[in-house]
Every structure is written in C-alpha cells, then in structure tokens.
Amino acid sequence: MEHMSPGEFRKWGHAVVDWIAVYQQRVEKLPVLSRAKPGEIRASLPPVPPQTGESFEHILADIDRLILPGITHWQSPNFFAFFPSNNSGPSILGDLLSSGLGIQGMLWATSPACTELETHVLDWVVDMLGLPQGFKSAGQGGGVIQDSASSAALCALLAARERATGFQTNERGCDGRLIAYTSTQTHSSVEKAVKIAGLGRNQLRSIEVDDRYAMRADALARQIALDRAAGLQPCFIAATVATTSSNAIDPLPEIGAIARKEGIWLHVDGAMGGTAALCPEFRWIHEGLELADSYCFNPHKWMFTNFDCDCFYVADRAALIKALSILPEYLKNQATESGAVIDYRDWQIPLGRRFRALKLWFVIRHYGVEGLCKHIRRHIELAQQFAVWVRQSSEFELMAPAPLNLVCFAHRDGDEFNRRLLDRINSTGDLYLTHTLLSGRVVLRLCVGQTQTELRHVENAWRQIREAATAIRA
Amino acid sequence: MEHMSPGEFRKWGHAVVDWIAVYQQRVEKLPVLSRAKPGEIRASLPPVPPQTGESFEHILADIDRLILPGITHWQSPNFFAFFPSNNSGPSILGDLLSSGLGIQGMLWATSPACTELETHVLDWVVDMLGLPQGFKSAGQGGGVIQDSASSAALCALLAARERATGFQTNERGCDGRLIAYTSTQTHSSVEKAVKIAGLGRNQLRSIEVDDRYAMRADALARQIALDRAAGLQPCFIAATVATTSSNAIDPLPEIGAIARKEGIWLHVDGAMGGTAALCPEFRWIHEGLELADSYCFNPHKWMFTNFDCDCFYVADRAALIKALSILPEYLKNQATESGAVIDYRDWQIPLGRRFRALKLWFVIRHYGVEGLCKHIRRHIELAQQFAVWVRQSSEFELMAPAPLNLVCFAHRDGDEFNRRLLDRINSTGDLYLTHTLLSGRVVLRLCVGQTQTELRHVENAWRQIREAATAIRA
C-alpha cells in the first residue's frame, strides 16, 4: 500500500472532522460509562494484522462498529466523574496541526517556534491566572508544558532532591536521608514520584489534615523538626490547590513560610483547581504561591485543551535544568552552546517532545481571557447550585466544603447505601460519578467541568441521584 | 467567546486538513532547517494574550505568518538529521480521532477500548516484527505505548531496581549498591534514567565497544565480576539495537547469556532500528532478544506514526506493575478489583493517558504488514546506495558499518573540514544532516527515514555534499 496522497488525506481528513462534529452533537445521548465487559472489545478485533492495506472507509467505519461500544465518554456533558478532561474545537485543531507539522521540540534548534511559542504562551498564562511574576521566563524562572501533573511532580522532586544535595544525588545516588512531605489528601502521583526518584516511601511523610481536609501547617512544622532532630534531610513539600478527593486547598502562606524558613522546595499542585484563577474572584486559592519553588496546573483538565497539556512553572529554572540535563555529542549545536536559547529537553523526563503549545495558543486566542473566565465561572456556579440542592435536601449531606467545581456529598443512609447508589446511577448510562473516602466514609463526587455541561445536565443529575436513592429504599 | 459549534468545527477542521495537505506538497521546497535567530519568533508574538476571542481565520493565518519561519521541517524528504520522526495520513487522522474522542485511558474502566485496542495491537506488533512470543499479553508479558524510549528505559530500570531488591527500594529508597550497565554508545536517556531513579551516575558503568561500536560482552562480564567482588549489586543492563550515533548493534546473544546467568534485568532499546525487523531479512538484528526482560522501539521514529508512540514490552508484566502501581481510593473500581483487566496507569510514569493505539492501528491497517515492510526496505536500500557512493568516493570514507538506514561518513580532510562542511550544507536549507563523534573523530550522519524521501532526494544530498566540499577546498 502506498502512502496516502494529499488528495486522499484531504478527503478522509474531512470525513474524520465531520465524524467528530457529529460526535460532539450525539455524545450527550450515548451511555456515559462504557458497558463493555472485560475482553469484549478485543474479541471483536481480528486476531492477526492485515497483510495488505485496507481502505480508509473501512477503517473509519470500525470506529463506530468496534471502538465506540468501549468508550467512556469523557466529553459527555453528563460526565461528572474523577476530574474533567475537557477539549474544544480550537484545541483539537491546534493538536491536528501539531500532528501534521510533525516536528520535534527537544531542542530550540529542532524547531525554534515550538520552543519560543511555548515559553511565550506560558508567560501569558502567568498573567492570565495572576500567578507570581517570578515564574516568568524574563527572570530566573520559567514555564514548560509537561504531559501530566504526575510528571511535573516528579521533575519538581528531582530538582528539589538535587538542590538539597548540591546536585550530588545525580552523581552518587540517594542516601536514605532525604525526606518529602505531603498531606494525607495529596494525589498519589507524589507517592509514585518519591518511589521513582529513589527516596523510598518510608521517607514520605503524610501530614494530617484539618476538618476541611487541608494540610495542617503546624503538624508539618512539627514533623520537619522531628526529622531534623533524627538527622534526616527534609527536601520537598507538595501542597495542593484543590485536592483530587475533595478540592481541599492547602494553606500556602503558612506552608510556604515553613518551606522558606527551612530551605525546603515547595511544589504546588493545582492540576484542576488552578484554572479557577482565571477568574479574579477565585485568585485567593493561590495566595502564598509566591513562596513556592514550583507549580503546575492542567489546561487538559479544565481549560478546554485536550490531553496532554500540563503547565509547569519553576521559580529557579537553573535548578531544574541542572537536575535533568544531558548533552550527548549528537545533540550539540551552536544555538545550545550560545546559551541564548531554551532547550526544553532539559526540563522534562523524555527527550522527544510534541508541539503542544499550538493547541494552548489556539484555545487562548479563540476564547480570549474573558471567554475562558466566563465558562469557568459558569462551571463553578453550576457546582455551587448543586451544593445548594444537597444542602437543602433532607436525604443528602455535603461531606466537605465545595470551594470550586467539585461537590462531595453522601446519602445519609451510610456507606453501603452510597456504594449501591453509585452503582445504580452509573449503570443507567445517563451520568457518571465516582467516589472517594473522606474521614473513612464513602462519599460521592460530582465534578462540573465538561465543555458542554449546562444547567439542565446538572439538574438531570440531581434528579437521577434522588430517584435512584428512592428506588433503593423502596 | 462561545464554544466552537459543530458547524464551525466542521468548517475550520476542513481548512486545517487542507492546510496540512498543502503542507505535505510544499514541504519539499521549504528550507529544511529553520533560519530563525534566537528570540525572533517570540518578538513577532503579541506581548499580552487577547482579552476577547479572535476569529479562527485569523488564528490559522498566523501559522504561515508567525510559526512556519520557526519550523525545522522534520517531514521534509530532505531531512536526514538525527533519527527520523515520520508521520503519515492515516496516523494523523487516527490521532485526530483521539483528540476528538478526548478520553482518558488510565484505567481499563475509563475507556475499555483504549486499553484493549492497545494490548491487541501491541500483540500484533510482536508478530509483525518477529519479536519473542513471551512479550505477548497471553503469557506473563505484555506491551504498552509509552511517550518515548526515554520513558521506556526509565520504567525498565525501575522494574529492574525493584526486582533486584525484592521490591524494597520503593519502600526504603536506594542504598548505593545497585549498578547499571550500558556501552559508551548507549543513548543518553539511560544515563538520565539512572540519575532519576536515584542510583546515581557513579553507579553506571560505560562498557567499552568493539571496532563496530557494539558493546563488548567480555568487557561487560569482567565489569560485573569486579562489581560483585566489590560487594555491589548489578541490576540492569541496557543494550541497543542500532545506536543513535552509528546504528551499532549490540550482541544480544552474548549479553543476554550474561544477564541470565547473573540474574540481571536486560533492557533492549531498538528505538529506531527495531522497525527494520518488519522485513524478514533484517530480523537478525533481534537475535538473542528472547533473553531480554524488556524491549522498546518507536513507531514514531520510522513507522509512519506521529509522535508520541513508543512500543514497550516486558517479559514479566508483574514486575513492572508492582514497581509502578498506586491505588488511591478515588481510582478504585470493580473491573480493577476483578483482576481481569489491565490498568495501564501502572505501566508508566504519568497517570493520564491518551488513546494512542488508534493511530498505530490506523497505520497498520492502511499499509498492511507488506506495505510497511516495502517502505522500510526501500529506506534501507536508499541508505545502502548512499553508502556505496561514499565507499566509491576518493574524498569521503565510511566511518562505521551501515547495517540499516544510517550512514556515518566523513571527508578525508579531517575534523575541522567536516565541521565546516556540515555548517555549509545545513545553511543552504536544501538538506539537513547532523554529526556525531566516533573514536574521537567528527562524523557526518545521513539517516533515511522520512515518509516522502525518494532516490532523487538522496542523490541530491550526495551531490550537494560533494559540491560543498569542493567549494570549501577552493
């Protein structure tokens, strides 16, 4: 089979675009959570690959026939599970251009526009969210797009590890003395990073939280003192702006003061919640962020930019670069040697990198800062409306503060009832929620953040939840 | 600004597809290496983001106006630098569908088709390349798509680290006794992984190579014995099937025998070279691979699948999963608990994951196994033709064996001449080569692997190289 000609690409490209446009319209009617059984999708696929090429018409038809039954529709306006992973037309098209250009951005020299647009747009985002100016590239800091907040946390931890040891851990390996701090509510990616980086889980302290599920700064300070007294070396604190479980917001001013006083790297994970700072009235969530060494949030969660796009900032880019840099002969070039350029290879785990700034640039330009703010504000309003309904209900109760777009709630009939309720709701296909545990109790989570979610979807969710509860009690 | 409507998406989607189709036709005429100066692209961008939304027409026009001058055209048929990063129509469209569906594949439950298609296609690829059956998911092994060979090497190292220490390094951290082995020619990503994983660069042994730049198995065995005698714990060997510098192929049967005897994890990096095994006559490159614990190669380099798509295989998936697994409450679900499904979250560093199997599936189906083999064979023929010209020339010489699609060569007038030659060639914009050092000498690399590269492009490259040499001597 020959390469697809530009003419064929045009024809089939239009067909795929049309398929997506239709999908955007019908996704609301599809069962949100896939009903496929384990192994069912595989069983429908041919056991061996085709020896000769197939027509694109046939390939595309299989998306409906074989793939859609196994899709959980993250773009459905009835998707309220986990965190959102929303997308948008301009983002999809920016990503399409990235695929079509097919360049590598590992070095400035391998496509200057890839590096410079990324630096530029990430500087824009600092102002859009009112982040500390120290994260901008004009000073000692800078931003980079990572694939995920997990990778951002790992990079932050590595920079922290190296800074704490005079960049000697890269040479000599971990020595068992380095200690990292999270709260009991911190995302699991930090525990994963601590294992990957060779510190070991035993060197990770889970600091207790207050009744709002936010890290207790006094407990953090106490633990650091204990560790220092034991001859250990505190090197990394991970705080969270809106935890995954319940959107708890760790007290950055207090934690930051401790980090500064103790000389410990403070990383702040704003994976979903950070986006709220587009709206001036929610910028308080980042109060104290100027004390942080690094920060990340994910436009691929709640800013209409399809995965992957995590914006990761450091206040001192030299520490990050020194922790991650390698320079084999075959990557040497005049631009790198001049010192006048950024080579993003040294800001991340992988070497290769895609032109991801295009989609973020397209999103910001399509919506404008005000447009983005308007949509985010609307999502928060919808979640707050839902919280009001829960609060007013006699059957249900709020299980945590709901500062942003996530509502944690439960039926008053207890854990077993709530588990049955969740299964029943999700089995309808009409909406999809997930759960967490808070203070040992089973809690349902409703997170508003999909591009197409409107009031009627949240109203419908609330109605279905109540009807399911009634049916179980009957 | 409102969300882009399905109708607008259709209109602008067609426009972007058409832009890419035109790009595919004109890329050959564009200067391969961007001529932008540091800061030039940024200087053309507005200092602040737009407050209100802009028209998509305006956004798209800026691709030509602002971005293209800063692009180094990896898809040009005159791109012979580094390794290829080729793409194709079916791949771009598979990736477009992935963006449009916008699902997360972190768990089986979050879209069963994403996981099952990936497992299925990676099993196909085992047969397509004639890889060991032990890498298939039906037994103890399995495949997963990573973003890059760098991440695959890191995951392999982490599994090796944990297996060697009874999965205790995850708990207690590195202890300074673990040793890893590469050759002096191994890709820098392994050194980076050794640092990230907390072993430390001092614990990485660079084994000397033979006159073909392949790892010397006898030297490896000697070094392992020395380390054991010193009370250290050898845990990881990284071998390469076609090194980045020169396409050297490490002797897997000998290295594998040592790894088995010593109980050391053997990872084999076939990032570019592995694709050659599509053709039965090149399967010898993988001889001995059945002795490896893990293997990767990159369809995003030389198999017409746009970045990112690295196929990573392990012979014992349990070791990998145990090394990388985390399970917070909010990710628990019945399918995971049943044990009947794969959750790829535990096979990689990040949590989130894109539906990358779609593009690989599209590529395999569009070309068929025979079609892919035909194009790869043709690339190798072109490189071999170039090697013949070099060999027959009195001015140039081959600097390493050229078993596949990369030719390392140099002008006989020495290092300084070759550096000037490279600069002169690349400044024309008519082609792009990069260099390496072999045995301390400056060597030019010509790598054939772009989708549209034909005989006439390689002929033109050879003509231009000779003319540039003549001009410098004059």
Contacts between the chains, C-beta under 8 A, distances in Angstrom:
chain1	res1	chain2	res2	distance
A	1	B	366	6.2
A	1	B	367	4.7
A	1	B	368	5.5
A	1	B	370	7.8
A	1	B	371	3.5
A	2	B	371	7.6
A	3	B	88	6.1
A	3	B	89	7.0
A	3	B	304	7.8
A	3	B	375	7.7
A	3	B	451	5.9
A	3	B	452	7.3
A	4	B	88	6.4
A	4	B	89	3.0
A	4	B	90	6.0
A	4	B	366	6.7
A	5	B	89	7.9
A	6	B	21	4.1
A	6	B	22	7.3
A	6	B	24	4.8
A	6	B	25	5.2
A	7	B	21	7.3
A	8	B	89	6.6
A	9	B	17	7.1
A	9	B	20	7.0
A	9	B	21	5.0
A	9	B	24	6.8
A	9	B	89	4.1
A	9	B	92	7.5
A	9	B	93	7.8
A	10	B	17	6.0
A	10	B	18	5.9
A	10	B	21	4.5
A	12	B	89	7.0
A	12	B	93	6.0
A	13	B	13	7.9
A	13	B	14	7.7
A	13	B	17	3.2
A	13	B	18	7.9
A	13	B	20	7.2
A	13	B	21	7.1
A	13	B	89	7.7
A	13	B	92	7.7
A	13	B	93	6.2
A	13	B	96	7.5
A	14	B	13	7.7
A	14	B	14	5.2
A	14	B	17	5.9
A	16	B	93	4.9
A	16	B	96	5.4
A	16	B	97	6.0
A	16	B	100	7.7
A	17	B	9	7.1
A	17	B	10	6.0
A	17	B	13	3.2
A	17	B	14	5.9
A	17	B	16	8.0
A	17	B	17	6.2
A	17	B	96	7.5
A	18	B	10	6.0
A	18	B	13	7.9
A	19	B	97	7.3
A	19	B	100	7.5
A	20	B	9	6.9
A	20	B	13	7.1
A	20	B	96	7.3
A	20	B	97	7.1
A	20	B	100	3.5
A	21	B	6	4.1
A	21	B	7	7.3
A	21	B	9	5.0
A	21	B	10	4.4
A	21	B	13	7.1
A	22	B	6	7.3
A	23	B	100	6.3
A	23	B	101	7.3
A	24	B	6	4.8
A	24	B	9	6.8
A	24	B	100	7.8
A	25	B	6	5.2
A	33	B	109	7.9
A	34	B	109	8.0
A	34	B	111	6.4
A	34	B	112	5.3
A	34	B	113	7.3
A	36	B	112	4.3
A	36	B	113	7.1
A	36	B	116	8.0
A	38	B	108	7.1
A	38	B	112	7.4
A	38	B	335	6.3
A	38	B	338	7.0
A	38	B	340	4.2
A	38	B	341	4.9
A	39	B	116	7.4
A	39	B	340	7.3
A	40	B	112	7.4
A	40	B	116	8.0
A	41	B	112	5.5
A	41	B	113	4.8
A	41	B	116	4.0
A	41	B	117	6.8
A	42	B	116	4.4
A	42	B	117	7.9
A	42	B	119	6.8
A	42	B	120	5.1
A	45	B	116	7.8
A	45	B	117	7.1
A	45	B	120	5.1
A	48	B	124	7.0
A	48	B	127	6.9
A	49	B	121	8.0
A	49	B	124	4.3
A	49	B	127	7.3
A	49	B	128	5.9
A	49	B	364	5.2
A	49	B	365	7.8
A	49	B	368	7.6
A	49	B	369	5.6
A	50	B	364	7.2
A	50	B	365	5.8
A	50	B	368	4.8
A	50	B	369	7.0
A	51	B	368	5.4
A	51	B	369	5.2
A	51	B	370	5.4
A	52	B	368	4.1
A	52	B	370	5.7
A	52	B	371	6.9
A	53	B	365	7.2
A	53	B	366	5.5
A	53	B	367	5.3
A	53	B	368	4.2
A	53	B	371	5.0
A	54	B	365	4.8
A	54	B	366	6.9
A	54	B	368	7.1
A	56	B	90	6.8
A	56	B	93	7.7
A	56	B	366	6.7
A	58	B	365	7.9
A	59	B	90	7.2
A	59	B	362	5.9
A	59	B	365	5.1
A	59	B	366	6.8
A	63	B	97	6.5
A	66	B	113	7.6
A	67	B	113	4.8
A	67	B	117	7.0
A	67	B	358	7.7
A	68	B	113	7.7
A	69	B	113	7.3
A	70	B	111	6.6
A	70	B	112	4.2
A	70	B	113	2.8
A	70	B	114	7.6
A	70	B	116	6.4
A	70	B	117	7.8
A	71	B	101	6.3
A	71	B	103	5.9
A	71	B	111	5.3
A	71	B	113	5.6
A	71	B	114	7.8
A	72	B	103	6.4
A	72	B	109	7.2
A	72	B	110	5.5
A	72	B	111	4.6
A	72	B	112	7.7
A	73	B	103	7.4
A	74	B	101	7.9
A	74	B	102	5.5
A	74	B	103	4.9
A	74	B	104	5.9
A	74	B	110	7.7
A	74	B	111	7.6
A	75	B	101	7.2
A	75	B	102	4.7
A	75	B	103	7.9
A	82	B	104	7.7
A	82	B	110	7.6
A	82	B	330	7.0
A	85	B	102	6.4
A	85	B	103	7.7
A	85	B	104	5.2
A	85	B	352	7.2
A	86	B	102	7.2
A	87	B	99	6.6
A	87	B	100	7.6
A	87	B	102	4.1
A	88	B	3	6.1
A	88	B	4	6.4
A	89	B	3	7.0
A	89	B	4	3.0
A	89	B	5	8.0
A	89	B	8	6.6
A	89	B	9	4.2
A	89	B	12	7.0
A	89	B	13	7.7
A	90	B	4	6.0
A	90	B	56	6.8
A	90	B	59	7.2
A	91	B	99	7.5
A	92	B	9	7.5
A	92	B	13	7.7
A	92	B	96	7.2
A	92	B	99	4.5
A	92	B	100	5.7
A	93	B	9	7.8
A	93	B	12	6.0
A	93	B	13	6.2
A	93	B	16	4.9
A	93	B	56	7.6
A	95	B	95	7.6
A	95	B	96	7.7
A	95	B	99	4.7
A	96	B	13	7.5
A	96	B	16	5.3
A	96	B	17	7.5
A	96	B	20	7.3
A	96	B	92	7.2
A	96	B	95	7.7
A	96	B	96	5.1
A	96	B	99	6.8
A	97	B	16	6.0
A	97	B	19	7.3
A	97	B	20	7.1
A	97	B	63	6.5
A	99	B	87	6.6
A	99	B	91	7.5
A	99	B	92	4.5
A	99	B	95	4.7
A	99	B	96	6.8
A	99	B	306	4.9
A	100	B	16	7.7
A	100	B	19	7.5
A	100	B	20	3.5
A	100	B	23	6.3
A	100	B	24	7.9
A	100	B	87	7.6
A	100	B	92	5.7
A	101	B	23	7.3
A	101	B	71	6.3
A	101	B	74	8.0
A	101	B	75	7.3
A	102	B	74	5.5
A	102	B	75	4.7
A	102	B	85	6.4
A	102	B	86	7.3
A	102	B	87	4.1
A	102	B	92	8.0
A	102	B	306	5.3
A	102	B	307	7.2
A	103	B	71	6.0
A	103	B	72	6.4
A	103	B	73	7.4
A	103	B	74	4.8
A	103	B	75	7.8
A	103	B	85	7.7
A	104	B	74	5.9
A	104	B	82	7.8
A	104	B	85	5.2
A	104	B	307	6.8
A	108	B	38	7.1
A	109	B	33	7.9
A	109	B	34	8.0
A	109	B	72	7.2
A	110	B	72	5.5
A	110	B	74	7.7
A	110	B	82	7.7
A	111	B	34	6.4
A	111	B	70	6.6
A	111	B	71	5.3
A	111	B	72	4.6
A	111	B	74	7.6
A	112	B	34	5.3
A	112	B	36	4.3
A	112	B	38	7.4
A	112	B	40	7.3
A	112	B	41	5.5
A	112	B	70	4.2
A	112	B	72	7.7
A	113	B	34	7.3
A	113	B	36	7.1
A	113	B	41	4.8
A	113	B	66	7.6
A	113	B	67	4.8
A	113	B	68	7.7
A	113	B	69	7.3
A	113	B	70	2.7
A	113	B	71	5.6
A	114	B	70	7.5
A	114	B	71	7.8
A	116	B	39	7.4
A	116	B	40	8.0
A	116	B	41	4.0
A	116	B	42	4.5
A	116	B	45	7.8
A	116	B	70	6.4
A	117	B	41	6.8
A	117	B	42	7.9
A	117	B	45	7.1
A	117	B	67	7.0
A	117	B	70	7.8
A	119	B	42	6.8
A	120	B	42	5.1
A	120	B	45	5.1
A	121	B	49	8.0
A	124	B	48	7.0
A	124	B	49	4.3
A	125	B	49	8.0
A	127	B	48	6.9
A	127	B	49	7.2
A	128	B	49	5.9
A	147	B	147	6.3
A	147	B	350	5.3
A	147	B	352	7.4
A	148	B	350	3.8
A	148	B	351	6.2
A	148	B	352	4.8
A	149	B	351	8.0
A	150	B	349	6.4
A	150	B	350	4.5
A	150	B	351	5.0
A	150	B	352	7.5
A	151	B	349	6.1
A	151	B	350	5.4
A	154	B	196	7.7
A	154	B	349	6.6
A	158	B	196	6.2
A	161	B	198	8.0
A	169	B	195	7.9
A	169	B	198	6.9
A	169	B	200	6.6
A	170	B	195	4.4
A	170	B	200	6.7
A	170	B	201	6.1
A	171	B	200	5.6
A	171	B	201	5.3
A	171	B	202	5.6
A	172	B	176	7.1
A	172	B	200	4.6
A	172	B	202	5.6
A	173	B	174	5.1
A	173	B	176	5.1
A	173	B	178	7.8
A	173	B	198	5.7
A	173	B	199	5.1
A	173	B	200	2.9
A	173	B	202	7.2
A	173	B	203	5.7
A	174	B	173	5.1
A	174	B	174	4.1
A	174	B	176	7.7
A	174	B	198	4.0
A	174	B	200	7.6
A	175	B	176	6.9
A	176	B	172	7.2
A	176	B	173	5.1
A	176	B	174	7.7
A	176	B	175	6.9
A	178	B	173	7.7
A	187	B	328	7.5
A	188	B	326	4.2
A	188	B	327	7.6
A	188	B	328	4.3
A	188	B	331	7.6
A	188	B	351	7.6
A	189	B	326	7.7
A	189	B	350	7.9
A	189	B	351	5.9
A	191	B	326	6.0
A	192	B	324	7.1
A	192	B	326	5.1
A	192	B	349	7.7
A	195	B	169	7.9
A	195	B	170	4.4
A	196	B	154	7.7
A	196	B	158	6.2
A	196	B	196	6.8
A	196	B	197	6.6
A	196	B	349	6.8
A	197	B	196	6.6
A	197	B	197	7.3
A	197	B	198	5.5
A	198	B	161	8.0
A	198	B	169	6.8
A	198	B	173	5.7
A	198	B	174	4.0
A	198	B	197	5.5
A	198	B	198	1.6
A	198	B	199	6.9
A	199	B	173	5.1
A	199	B	198	6.9
A	200	B	169	6.6
A	200	B	170	6.7
A	200	B	171	5.6
A	200	B	172	4.6
A	200	B	173	2.9
A	200	B	174	7.6
A	201	B	170	6.1
A	201	B	171	5.3
A	202	B	171	5.6
A	202	B	172	5.6
A	202	B	173	7.2
A	203	B	173	5.8
A	244	B	328	7.6
A	244	B	330	5.9
A	245	B	329	7.4
A	245	B	330	5.9
A	300	B	352	7.4
A	304	B	3	7.8
A	306	B	99	4.9
A	306	B	102	5.3
A	307	B	102	7.2
A	307	B	104	6.9
A	307	B	352	5.8
A	307	B	353	8.0
A	307	B	354	5.3
A	308	B	350	7.8
A	308	B	352	6.6
A	308	B	354	6.3
A	324	B	192	7.1
A	326	B	188	4.2
A	326	B	189	7.7
A	326	B	191	6.0
A	326	B	192	5.1
A	327	B	188	7.6
A	328	B	187	7.5
A	328	B	188	4.3
A	328	B	244	7.6
A	329	B	245	7.5
A	329	B	435	7.5
A	329	B	436	5.4
A	329	B	437	4.5
A	330	B	82	7.0
A	330	B	244	5.9
A	330	B	245	5.9
A	330	B	434	6.1
A	330	B	435	7.1
A	330	B	436	4.5
A	330	B	445	7.3
A	331	B	188	7.6
A	335	B	38	6.3
A	338	B	38	7.0
A	340	B	38	4.2
A	340	B	39	7.3
A	341	B	38	4.9
A	349	B	150	6.4
A	349	B	151	6.0
A	349	B	154	6.6
A	349	B	192	7.7
A	349	B	196	6.8
A	349	B	349	6.5
A	350	B	147	5.3
A	350	B	148	3.8
A	350	B	150	4.5
A	350	B	151	5.4
A	350	B	189	7.9
A	350	B	308	7.8
A	351	B	148	6.2
A	351	B	149	8.0
A	351	B	150	4.9
A	351	B	188	7.6
A	351	B	189	5.9
A	352	B	85	7.2
A	352	B	147	7.4
A	352	B	148	4.8
A	352	B	150	7.5
A	352	B	300	7.4
A	352	B	307	5.8
A	352	B	308	6.7
A	353	B	307	8.0
A	354	B	307	5.3
A	354	B	308	6.3
A	358	B	67	7.7
A	362	B	59	5.9
A	364	B	49	5.2
A	364	B	50	7.2
A	365	B	49	7.7
A	365	B	50	5.8
A	365	B	53	7.1
A	365	B	54	4.8
A	365	B	58	7.9
A	365	B	59	5.1
A	366	B	1	6.2
A	366	B	4	6.7
A	366	B	53	5.4
A	366	B	54	6.9
A	366	B	56	6.7
A	366	B	59	6.8
A	367	B	1	4.7
A	367	B	53	5.3
A	368	B	1	5.5
A	368	B	49	7.7
A	368	B	50	4.8
A	368	B	51	5.4
A	368	B	52	4.0
A	368	B	53	4.2
A	368	B	54	7.1
A	369	B	49	5.6
A	369	B	50	7.0
A	369	B	51	5.1
A	370	B	1	7.8
A	370	B	51	5.4
A	370	B	52	5.7
A	371	B	1	3.5
A	371	B	2	7.6
A	371	B	52	6.8
A	371	B	53	5.0
A	375	B	3	7.6
A	434	B	330	6.2
A	435	B	329	7.5
A	435	B	330	7.0
A	436	B	329	5.3
A	436	B	330	4.4
A	437	B	329	4.5
A	445	B	330	7.3
A	451	B	3	5.9
A	452	B	3	7.3
